[in-house]
């Protein structure tokens, strides 16, 4: 995640949340998180563009963020 945060700096905001706290738990329910870790990418309107359980695919996420930025 650290590398992904660095590579997306200035392009996207990366939030790390714990499903064990109140806000993280509420968002986990909202976005259907069933395992940890889960990566959820939202567009500027708050719509889910990509969701992946397990370790995030850095190249895919970087590509999706670049595509969103070019719209």
HTML snippet that shows the backbone in 3Dmol.js (N, CA, C, O; Angstrom):
<script src="https://3Dmol.org/build/3Dmol-min.js"></script>
<div id="view" style="width:600px;height:400px;position:relative"></div>
<script>
const pdb = `
ATOM      1  N   UNK A   1       0.813  -1.199   0.000  1.00  0.00           N
ATOM      2  CA  UNK A   1       0.000   0.000   0.000  1.00  0.00           C
ATOM      3  C   UNK A   1       0.853   1.258   0.000  1.00  0.00           C
ATOM      4  O   UNK A   1       0.498   2.247  -0.641  1.00  0.00           O
ATOM      5  N   UNK A   2       1.973   1.231   0.712  1.00  0.00           N
ATOM      6  CA  UNK A   2       2.815   2.420   0.765  1.00  0.00           C
ATOM      7  C   UNK A   2       3.256   2.833  -0.630  1.00  0.00           C
ATOM      8  O   UNK A   2       3.201   4.013  -0.977  1.00  0.00           O
ATOM      9  N   UNK A   3       3.695   1.866  -1.432  1.00  0.00           N
ATOM     10  CA  UNK A   3       4.135   2.162  -2.787  1.00  0.00           C
ATOM     11  C   UNK A   3       3.005   2.689  -3.649  1.00  0.00           C
ATOM     12  O   UNK A   3       3.209   3.593  -4.459  1.00  0.00           O
ATOM     13  N   UNK A   4       1.835   2.141  -3.483  1.00  0.00           N
ATOM     14  CA  UNK A   4       0.668   2.591  -4.233  1.00  0.00           C
ATOM     15  C   UNK A   4       0.304   4.018  -3.835  1.00  0.00           C
ATOM     16  O   UNK A   4      -0.013   4.842  -4.692  1.00  0.00           O
ATOM     17  N   UNK A   5       0.349   4.307  -2.546  1.00  0.00           N
ATOM     18  CA  UNK A   5       0.081   5.670  -2.082  1.00  0.00           C
ATOM     19  C   UNK A   5       1.066   6.663  -2.697  1.00  0.00           C
ATOM     20  O   UNK A   5       0.676   7.743  -3.140  1.00  0.00           O
ATOM     21  N   UNK A   6       2.333   6.292  -2.718  1.00  0.00           N
ATOM     22  CA  UNK A   6       3.347   7.185  -3.296  1.00  0.00           C
ATOM     23  C   UNK A   6       3.127   7.383  -4.789  1.00  0.00           C
ATOM     24  O   UNK A   6       3.227   8.507  -5.282  1.00  0.00           O
ATOM     25  N   UNK A   7       2.831   6.315  -5.514  1.00  0.00           N
ATOM     26  CA  UNK A   7       2.684   6.428  -6.963  1.00  0.00           C
ATOM     27  C   UNK A   7       1.412   7.188  -7.357  1.00  0.00           C
ATOM     28  O   UNK A   7       1.349   7.754  -8.449  1.00  0.00           O
ATOM     29  N   UNK A   8       0.407   7.209  -6.490  1.00  0.00           N
ATOM     30  CA  UNK A   8      -0.846   7.908  -6.790  1.00  0.00           C
ATOM     31  C   UNK A   8      -0.898   9.306  -6.186  1.00  0.00           C
ATOM     32  O   UNK A   8      -1.899  10.006  -6.335  1.00  0.00           O
ATOM     33  N   UNK A   9       0.159   9.715  -5.514  1.00  0.00           N
ATOM     34  CA  UNK A   9       0.198  11.026  -4.875  1.00  0.00           C
ATOM     35  C   UNK A   9      -0.100  12.117  -5.901  1.00  0.00           C
ATOM     36  O   UNK A   9       0.549  12.195  -6.944  1.00  0.00           O
ATOM     37  N   UNK A  10      -1.073  12.947  -5.599  1.00  0.00           N
ATOM     38  CA  UNK A  10      -1.465  14.014  -6.500  1.00  0.00           C
ATOM     39  C   UNK A  10      -2.496  13.603  -7.539  1.00  0.00           C
ATOM     40  O   UNK A  10      -3.047  14.459  -8.231  1.00  0.00           O
ATOM     41  N   UNK A  11      -2.767  12.303  -7.661  1.00  0.00           N
ATOM     42  CA  UNK A  11      -3.745  11.801  -8.631  1.00  0.00           C
ATOM     43  C   UNK A  11      -5.009  11.283  -7.965  1.00  0.00           C
ATOM     44  O   UNK A  11      -6.108  11.409  -8.505  1.00  0.00           O
ATOM     45  N   UNK A  12      -4.840  10.693  -6.775  1.00  0.00           N
ATOM     46  CA  UNK A  12      -5.963  10.090  -6.071  1.00  0.00           C
ATOM     47  C   UNK A  12      -5.684  10.121  -4.579  1.00  0.00           C
ATOM     48  O   UNK A  12      -4.531  10.139  -4.149  1.00  0.00           O
ATOM     49  N   UNK A  13      -6.740  10.127  -3.808  1.00  0.00           N
ATOM     50  CA  UNK A  13      -6.599  10.079  -2.358  1.00  0.00           C
ATOM     51  C   UNK A  13      -6.749   8.633  -1.920  1.00  0.00           C
ATOM     52  O   UNK A  13      -7.725   7.970  -2.270  1.00  0.00           O
ATOM     53  N   UNK A  14      -5.786   8.147  -1.158  1.00  0.00           N
ATOM     54  CA  UNK A  14      -5.799   6.772  -0.669  1.00  0.00           C
ATOM     55  C   UNK A  14      -6.126   6.800   0.816  1.00  0.00           C
ATOM     56  O   UNK A  14      -5.434   7.451   1.598  1.00  0.00           O
ATOM     57  N   UNK A  15      -7.175   6.096   1.201  1.00  0.00           N
ATOM     58  CA  UNK A  15      -7.577   6.003   2.601  1.00  0.00           C
ATOM     59  C   UNK A  15      -7.428   4.573   3.071  1.00  0.00           C
ATOM     60  O   UNK A  15      -7.845   3.639   2.387  1.00  0.00           O
ATOM     61  N   UNK A  16      -6.841   4.404   4.224  1.00  0.00           N
ATOM     62  CA  UNK A  16      -6.770   3.081   4.850  1.00  0.00           C
ATOM     63  C   UNK A  16      -7.750   3.087   6.007  1.00  0.00           C
ATOM     64  O   UNK A  16      -7.695   3.953   6.880  1.00  0.00           O
ATOM     65  N   UNK A  17      -8.637   2.123   6.005  1.00  0.00           N
ATOM     66  CA  UNK A  17      -9.643   2.039   7.061  1.00  0.00           C
ATOM     67  C   UNK A  17      -9.606   0.672   7.710  1.00  0.00           C
ATOM     68  O   UNK A  17      -9.291  -0.332   7.071  1.00  0.00           O
ATOM     69  N   UNK A  18      -9.932   0.652   8.978  1.00  0.00           N
ATOM     70  CA  UNK A  18     -10.037  -0.605   9.713  1.00  0.00           C
ATOM     71  C   UNK A  18     -11.505  -0.992   9.830  1.00  0.00           C
ATOM     72  O   UNK A  18     -12.336  -0.181  10.239  1.00  0.00           O
ATOM     73  N   UNK A  19     -11.819  -2.224   9.471  1.00  0.00           N
ATOM     74  CA  UNK A  19     -13.200  -2.691   9.603  1.00  0.00           C
ATOM     75  C   UNK A  19     -13.581  -2.869  11.068  1.00  0.00           C
ATOM     76  O   UNK A  19     -14.744  -3.107  11.392  1.00  0.00           O
ATOM     77  N   UNK A  20     -12.596  -2.752  11.947  1.00  0.00           N
ATOM     78  CA  UNK A  20     -12.852  -2.929  13.379  1.00  0.00           C
ATOM     79  C   UNK A  20     -13.328  -1.638  14.048  1.00  0.00           C
ATOM     80  O   UNK A  20     -13.840  -1.685  15.166  1.00  0.00           O
ATOM     81  N   UNK A  21     -13.171  -0.490  13.389  1.00  0.00           N
ATOM     82  CA  UNK A  21     -13.678   0.730  14.009  1.00  0.00           C
ATOM     83  C   UNK A  21     -15.016   1.106  13.381  1.00  0.00           C
ATOM     84  O   UNK A  21     -15.426   0.508  12.387  1.00  0.00           O
ATOM     85  N   UNK A  22     -15.690   2.084  13.954  1.00  0.00           N
ATOM     86  CA  UNK A  22     -17.050   2.429  13.563  1.00  0.00           C
ATOM     87  C   UNK A  22     -17.155   2.852  12.094  1.00  0.00           C
ATOM     88  O   UNK A  22     -17.956   2.290  11.347  1.00  0.00           O
ATOM     89  N   UNK A  23     -16.363   3.827  11.677  1.00  0.00           N
ATOM     90  CA  UNK A  23     -16.445   4.327  10.305  1.00  0.00           C
ATOM     91  C   UNK A  23     -16.037   3.254   9.305  1.00  0.00           C
ATOM     92  O   UNK A  23     -16.721   3.044   8.303  1.00  0.00           O
ATOM     93  N   UNK A  24     -14.926   2.577   9.571  1.00  0.00           N
ATOM     94  CA  UNK A  24     -14.475   1.516   8.667  1.00  0.00           C
ATOM     95  C   UNK A  24     -15.491   0.397   8.562  1.00  0.00           C
ATOM     96  O   UNK A  24     -15.710  -0.137   7.475  1.00  0.00           O
ATOM     97  N   UNK A  25     -16.109   0.037   9.661  1.00  0.00           N
ATOM     98  CA  UNK A  25     -17.130  -1.014   9.649  1.00  0.00           C
ATOM     99  C   UNK A  25     -18.353  -0.623   8.833  1.00  0.00           C
ATOM    100  O   UNK A  25     -18.910  -1.438   8.097  1.00  0.00           O
ATOM    101  N   UNK A  26     -18.764   0.639   8.974  1.00  0.00           N
ATOM    102  CA  UNK A  26     -19.920   1.115   8.200  1.00  0.00           C
ATOM    103  C   UNK A  26     -19.616   1.118   6.698  1.00  0.00           C
ATOM    104  O   UNK A  26     -20.450   0.715   5.887  1.00  0.00           O
ATOM    105  N   UNK A  27     -18.422   1.575   6.341  1.00  0.00           N
ATOM    106  CA  UNK A  27     -18.050   1.587   4.923  1.00  0.00           C
ATOM    107  C   UNK A  27     -17.866   0.178   4.376  1.00  0.00           C
ATOM    108  O   UNK A  27     -18.193  -0.080   3.217  1.00  0.00           O
ATOM    109  N   UNK A  28     -17.355  -0.725   5.179  1.00  0.00           N
ATOM    110  CA  UNK A  28     -17.222  -2.120   4.758  1.00  0.00           C
ATOM    111  C   UNK A  28     -18.591  -2.701   4.415  1.00  0.00           C
ATOM    112  O   UNK A  28     -18.742  -3.410   3.420  1.00  0.00           O
ATOM    113  N   UNK A  29     -19.586  -2.396   5.245  1.00  0.00           N
ATOM    114  CA  UNK A  29     -20.948  -2.880   4.961  1.00  0.00           C
ATOM    115  C   UNK A  29     -21.490  -2.226   3.689  1.00  0.00           C
ATOM    116  O   UNK A  29     -22.097  -2.901   2.857  1.00  0.00           O
ATOM    117  N   UNK A  30     -21.279  -0.928   3.533  1.00  0.00           N
ATOM    118  CA  UNK A  30     -21.788  -0.194   2.367  1.00  0.00           C
ATOM    119  C   UNK A  30     -21.224  -0.760   1.065  1.00  0.00           C
ATOM    120  O   UNK A  30     -21.942  -0.884   0.073  1.00  0.00           O
ATOM    121  N   UNK A  31     -19.935  -1.100   1.074  1.00  0.00           N
ATOM    122  CA  UNK A  31     -19.284  -1.548  -0.160  1.00  0.00           C
ATOM    123  C   UNK A  31     -19.130  -3.064  -0.246  1.00  0.00           C
ATOM    124  O   UNK A  31     -18.426  -3.562  -1.125  1.00  0.00           O
ATOM    125  N   UNK A  32     -19.769  -3.796   0.642  1.00  0.00           N
ATOM    126  CA  UNK A  32     -19.787  -5.254   0.549  1.00  0.00           C
ATOM    127  C   UNK A  32     -18.448  -5.920   0.782  1.00  0.00           C
ATOM    128  O   UNK A  32     -18.142  -6.940   0.166  1.00  0.00           O
ATOM    129  N   UNK A  33     -17.646  -5.347   1.671  1.00  0.00           N
ATOM    130  CA  UNK A  33     -16.349  -5.943   1.984  1.00  0.00           C
ATOM    131  C   UNK A  33     -16.583  -7.202   2.809  1.00  0.00           C
ATOM    132  O   UNK A  33     -17.239  -7.163   3.850  1.00  0.00           O
ATOM    133  N   UNK A  34     -16.038  -8.315   2.333  1.00  0.00           N
ATOM    134  CA  UNK A  34     -16.227  -9.596   3.019  1.00  0.00           C
ATOM    135  C   UNK A  34     -14.911 -10.203   3.502  1.00  0.00           C
ATOM    136  O   UNK A  34     -14.913 -11.151   4.287  1.00  0.00           O
ATOM    137  N   UNK A  35     -13.787  -9.656   3.032  1.00  0.00           N
ATOM    138  CA  UNK A  35     -12.492 -10.145   3.485  1.00  0.00           C
ATOM    139  C   UNK A  35     -11.517  -8.977   3.561  1.00  0.00           C
ATOM    140  O   UNK A  35     -11.724  -7.924   2.958  1.00  0.00           O
ATOM    141  N   UNK A  36     -10.463  -9.193   4.311  1.00  0.00           N
ATOM    142  CA  UNK A  36      -9.450  -8.159   4.512  1.00  0.00           C
ATOM    143  C   UNK A  36      -8.115  -8.703   4.047  1.00  0.00           C
ATOM    144  O   UNK A  36      -7.754  -9.816   4.431  1.00  0.00           O
ATOM    145  N   UNK A  37      -7.372  -7.979   3.248  1.00  0.00           N
ATOM    146  CA  UNK A  37      -7.665  -6.630   2.775  1.00  0.00           C
ATOM    147  C   UNK A  37      -8.582  -6.637   1.557  1.00  0.00           C
ATOM    148  O   UNK A  37      -8.622  -7.606   0.799  1.00  0.00           O
ATOM    149  N   UNK A  38      -9.306  -5.557   1.384  1.00  0.00           N
ATOM    150  CA  UNK A  38     -10.089  -5.315   0.176  1.00  0.00           C
ATOM    151  C   UNK A  38      -9.807  -3.895  -0.276  1.00  0.00           C
ATOM    152  O   UNK A  38      -9.789  -2.974   0.542  1.00  0.00           O
ATOM    153  N   UNK A  39      -9.589  -3.709  -1.559  1.00  0.00           N
ATOM    154  CA  UNK A  39      -9.314  -2.402  -2.151  1.00  0.00           C
ATOM    155  C   UNK A  39     -10.540  -1.991  -2.948  1.00  0.00           C
ATOM    156  O   UNK A  39     -11.029  -2.752  -3.782  1.00  0.00           O
ATOM    157  N   UNK A  40     -11.037  -0.782  -2.691  1.00  0.00           N
ATOM    158  CA  UNK A  40     -12.199  -0.255  -3.414  1.00  0.00           C
ATOM    159  C   UNK A  40     -11.789   1.065  -4.059  1.00  0.00           C
ATOM    160  O   UNK A  40     -11.298   1.964  -3.376  1.00  0.00           O
ATOM    161  N   UNK A  41     -11.988   1.185  -5.368  1.00  0.00           N
ATOM    162  CA  UNK A  41     -11.678   2.411  -6.095  1.00  0.00           C
ATOM    163  C   UNK A  41     -12.990   3.082  -6.471  1.00  0.00           C
ATOM    164  O   UNK A  41     -13.850   2.482  -7.114  1.00  0.00           O
ATOM    165  N   UNK A  42     -13.128   4.339  -6.059  1.00  0.00           N
ATOM    166  CA  UNK A  42     -14.333   5.112  -6.353  1.00  0.00           C
ATOM    167  C   UNK A  42     -13.993   6.210  -7.348  1.00  0.00           C
ATOM    168  O   UNK A  42     -12.886   6.748  -7.341  1.00  0.00           O
ATOM    169  N   UNK A  43     -14.961   6.540  -8.208  1.00  0.00           N
ATOM    170  CA  UNK A  43     -14.757   7.667  -9.116  1.00  0.00           C
ATOM    171  C   UNK A  43     -15.133   8.957  -8.384  1.00  0.00           C
ATOM    172  O   UNK A  43     -15.486   8.921  -7.205  1.00  0.00           O
ATOM    173  N   UNK A  44     -15.059  10.077  -9.067  1.00  0.00           N
ATOM    174  CA  UNK A  44     -15.343  11.365  -8.456  1.00  0.00           C
ATOM    175  C   UNK A  44     -16.766  11.512  -7.957  1.00  0.00           C
ATOM    176  O   UNK A  44     -17.037  12.362  -7.109  1.00  0.00           O
ATOM    177  N   UNK A  45     -17.680  10.703  -8.466  1.00  0.00           N
ATOM    178  CA  UNK A  45     -19.078  10.740  -8.043  1.00  0.00           C
ATOM    179  C   UNK A  45     -19.356   9.753  -6.914  1.00  0.00           C
ATOM    180  O   UNK A  45     -20.490   9.653  -6.446  1.00  0.00           O
ATOM    181  N   UNK A  46     -18.332   9.025  -6.472  1.00  0.00           N
ATOM    182  CA  UNK A  46     -18.509   8.065  -5.389  1.00  0.00           C
ATOM    183  C   UNK A  46     -18.991   6.695  -5.822  1.00  0.00           C
ATOM    184  O   UNK A  46     -19.383   5.880  -4.987  1.00  0.00           O
ATOM    185  N   UNK A  47     -18.965   6.432  -7.133  1.00  0.00           N
ATOM    186  CA  UNK A  47     -19.389   5.135  -7.642  1.00  0.00           C
ATOM    187  C   UNK A  47     -18.198   4.171  -7.669  1.00  0.00           C
ATOM    188  O   UNK A  47     -17.079   4.562  -7.999  1.00  0.00           O
ATOM    189  N   UNK A  48     -18.455   2.912  -7.320  1.00  0.00           N
ATOM    190  CA  UNK A  48     -17.395   1.903  -7.332  1.00  0.00           C
ATOM    191  C   UNK A  48     -16.979   1.619  -8.769  1.00  0.00           C
ATOM    192  O   UNK A  48     -17.803   1.255  -9.608  1.00  0.00           O
ATOM    193  N   UNK A  49     -15.690   1.789  -9.038  1.00  0.00           N
ATOM    194  CA  UNK A  49     -15.132   1.531 -10.360  1.00  0.00           C
ATOM    195  C   UNK A  49     -14.431   0.174 -10.378  1.00  0.00           C
ATOM    196  O   UNK A  49     -14.404  -0.512 -11.400  1.00  0.00           O
ATOM    197  N   UNK A  50     -13.868  -0.198  -9.235  1.00  0.00           N
ATOM    198  CA  UNK A  50     -13.075  -1.429  -9.134  1.00  0.00           C
ATOM    199  C   UNK A  50     -13.060  -1.860  -7.670  1.00  0.00           C
ATOM    200  O   UNK A  50     -12.949  -1.031  -6.767  1.00  0.00           O
ATOM    201  N   UNK A  51     -13.171  -3.150  -7.455  1.00  0.00           N
ATOM    202  CA  UNK A  51     -13.077  -3.698  -6.093  1.00  0.00           C
ATOM    203  C   UNK A  51     -12.307  -5.006  -6.178  1.00  0.00           C
ATOM    204  O   UNK A  51     -12.588  -5.850  -7.029  1.00  0.00           O
ATOM    205  N   UNK A  52     -11.331  -5.166  -5.287  1.00  0.00           N
ATOM    206  CA  UNK A  52     -10.507  -6.366  -5.299  1.00  0.00           C
ATOM    207  C   UNK A  52     -10.214  -6.807  -3.876  1.00  0.00           C
ATOM    208  O   UNK A  52      -9.716  -6.024  -3.066  1.00  0.00           O
ATOM    209  N   UNK A  53     -10.522  -8.056  -3.572  1.00  0.00           N
ATOM    210  CA  UNK A  53     -10.149  -8.653  -2.294  1.00  0.00           C
ATOM    211  C   UNK A  53      -8.738  -9.200  -2.416  1.00  0.00           C
ATOM    212  O   UNK A  53      -8.332  -9.649  -3.488  1.00  0.00           O
ATOM    213  N   UNK A  54      -7.999  -9.164  -1.330  1.00  0.00           N
ATOM    214  CA  UNK A  54      -6.621  -9.625  -1.347  1.00  0.00           C
ATOM    215  C   UNK A  54      -5.685  -8.464  -1.622  1.00  0.00           C
ATOM    216  O   UNK A  54      -6.088  -7.301  -1.596  1.00  0.00           O
ATOM    217  N   UNK A  55      -4.452  -8.789  -1.881  1.00  0.00           N
ATOM    218  CA  UNK A  55      -3.476  -7.735  -2.141  1.00  0.00           C
ATOM    219  C   UNK A  55      -3.830  -7.014  -3.441  1.00  0.00           C
ATOM    220  O   UNK A  55      -4.133  -7.655  -4.447  1.00  0.00           O
ATOM    221  N   UNK A  56      -3.792  -5.678  -3.415  1.00  0.00           N
ATOM    222  CA  UNK A  56      -4.187  -4.929  -4.610  1.00  0.00           C
ATOM    223  C   UNK A  56      -3.205  -5.109  -5.762  1.00  0.00           C
ATOM    224  O   UNK A  56      -1.996  -5.212  -5.557  1.00  0.00           O
ATOM    225  N   UNK A  57      -3.746  -5.146  -6.975  1.00  0.00           N
ATOM    226  CA  UNK A  57      -2.961  -5.218  -8.205  1.00  0.00           C
ATOM    227  C   UNK A  57      -2.538  -3.794  -8.553  1.00  0.00           C
ATOM    228  O   UNK A  57      -3.302  -3.044  -9.160  1.00  0.00           O
ATOM    229  N   UNK A  58      -1.328  -3.430  -8.171  1.00  0.00           N
ATOM    230  CA  UNK A  58      -0.848  -2.049  -8.292  1.00  0.00           C
ATOM    231  C   UNK A  58      -0.934  -1.526  -9.725  1.00  0.00           C
ATOM    232  O   UNK A  58      -1.418  -0.415  -9.945  1.00  0.00           O
ATOM    233  N   UNK A  59      -0.480  -2.299 -10.688  1.00  0.00           N
ATOM    234  CA  UNK A  59      -0.487  -1.857 -12.085  1.00  0.00           C
ATOM    235  C   UNK A  59      -1.908  -1.589 -12.571  1.00  0.00           C
ATOM    236  O   UNK A  59      -2.154  -0.590 -13.247  1.00  0.00           O
ATOM    237  N   UNK A  60      -2.831  -2.463 -12.236  1.00  0.00           N
ATOM    238  CA  UNK A  60      -4.230  -2.295 -12.662  1.00  0.00           C
ATOM    239  C   UNK A  60      -4.829  -1.049 -12.031  1.00  0.00           C
ATOM    240  O   UNK A  60      -5.520  -0.281 -12.700  1.00  0.00           O
ATOM    241  N   UNK A  61      -4.566  -0.845 -10.741  1.00  0.00           N
ATOM    242  CA  UNK A  61      -5.124   0.315 -10.046  1.00  0.00           C
ATOM    243  C   UNK A  61      -4.538   1.611 -10.620  1.00  0.00           C
ATOM    244  O   UNK A  61      -5.270   2.574 -10.847  1.00  0.00           O
ATOM    245  N   UNK A  62      -3.243   1.634 -10.850  1.00  0.00           N
ATOM    246  CA  UNK A  62      -2.619   2.820 -11.446  1.00  0.00           C
ATOM    247  C   UNK A  62      -3.220   3.121 -12.818  1.00  0.00           C
ATOM    248  O   UNK A  62      -3.455   4.283 -13.149  1.00  0.00           O
ATOM    249  N   UNK A  63      -3.466   2.093 -13.607  1.00  0.00           N
ATOM    250  CA  UNK A  63      -4.064   2.263 -14.927  1.00  0.00           C
ATOM    251  C   UNK A  63      -5.490   2.800 -14.823  1.00  0.00           C
ATOM    252  O   UNK A  63      -5.871   3.703 -15.568  1.00  0.00           O
ATOM    253  N   UNK A  64      -6.271   2.252 -13.910  1.00  0.00           N
ATOM    254  CA  UNK A  64      -7.653   2.716 -13.724  1.00  0.00           C
ATOM    255  C   UNK A  64      -7.697   4.171 -13.266  1.00  0.00           C
ATOM    256  O   UNK A  64      -8.523   4.949 -13.742  1.00  0.00           O
ATOM    257  N   UNK A  65      -6.810   4.539 -12.343  1.00  0.00           N
ATOM    258  CA  UNK A  65      -6.759   5.927 -11.865  1.00  0.00           C
ATOM    259  C   UNK A  65      -6.379   6.858 -13.015  1.00  0.00           C
ATOM    260  O   UNK A  65      -6.954   7.938 -13.151  1.00  0.00           O
ATOM    261  N   UNK A  66      -5.424   6.453 -13.835  1.00  0.00           N
ATOM    262  CA  UNK A  66      -5.030   7.267 -14.993  1.00  0.00           C
ATOM    263  C   UNK A  66      -6.199   7.432 -15.960  1.00  0.00           C
ATOM    264  O   UNK A  66      -6.408   8.520 -16.497  1.00  0.00           O
ATOM    265  N   UNK A  67      -6.962   6.365 -16.185  1.00  0.00           N
ATOM    266  CA  UNK A  67      -8.128   6.436 -17.057  1.00  0.00           C
ATOM    267  C   UNK A  67      -9.174   7.402 -16.489  1.00  0.00           C
ATOM    268  O   UNK A  67      -9.748   8.203 -17.226  1.00  0.00           O
ATOM    269  N   UNK A  68      -9.415   7.322 -15.188  1.00  0.00           N
ATOM    270  CA  UNK A  68     -10.380   8.215 -14.551  1.00  0.00           C
ATOM    271  C   UNK A  68      -9.933   9.669 -14.644  1.00  0.00           C
ATOM    272  O   UNK A  68     -10.750  10.563 -14.862  1.00  0.00           O
ATOM    273  N   UNK A  69      -8.651   9.898 -14.478  1.00  0.00           N
ATOM    274  CA  UNK A  69      -8.104  11.262 -14.510  1.00  0.00           C
ATOM    275  C   UNK A  69      -8.221  11.869 -15.916  1.00  0.00           C
ATOM    276  O   UNK A  69      -8.316  13.088 -16.061  1.00  0.00           O
ATOM    277  N   UNK A  70      -8.214  11.024 -16.938  1.00  0.00           N
ATOM    278  CA  UNK A  70      -8.252  11.535 -18.303  1.00  0.00           C
ATOM    279  C   UNK A  70      -9.674  11.820 -18.793  1.00  0.00           C
ATOM    280  O   UNK A  70      -9.855  12.351 -19.888  1.00  0.00           O
ATOM    281  N   UNK A  71     -10.665  11.476 -18.004  1.00  0.00           N
ATOM    282  CA  UNK A  71     -12.065  11.707 -18.420  1.00  0.00           C
ATOM    283  C   UNK A  71     -12.448  13.152 -18.270  1.00  0.00           C
ATOM    284  O   UNK A  71     -13.582  13.524 -18.571  1.00  0.00           O
TER     285      UNK A  71
END
`;
const viewer = $3Dmol.createViewer("view");
viewer.addModel(pdb, "pdb");
viewer.setStyle({}, {cartoon: {color: "spectrum"}});
viewer.zoomTo();
viewer.render();
</script>
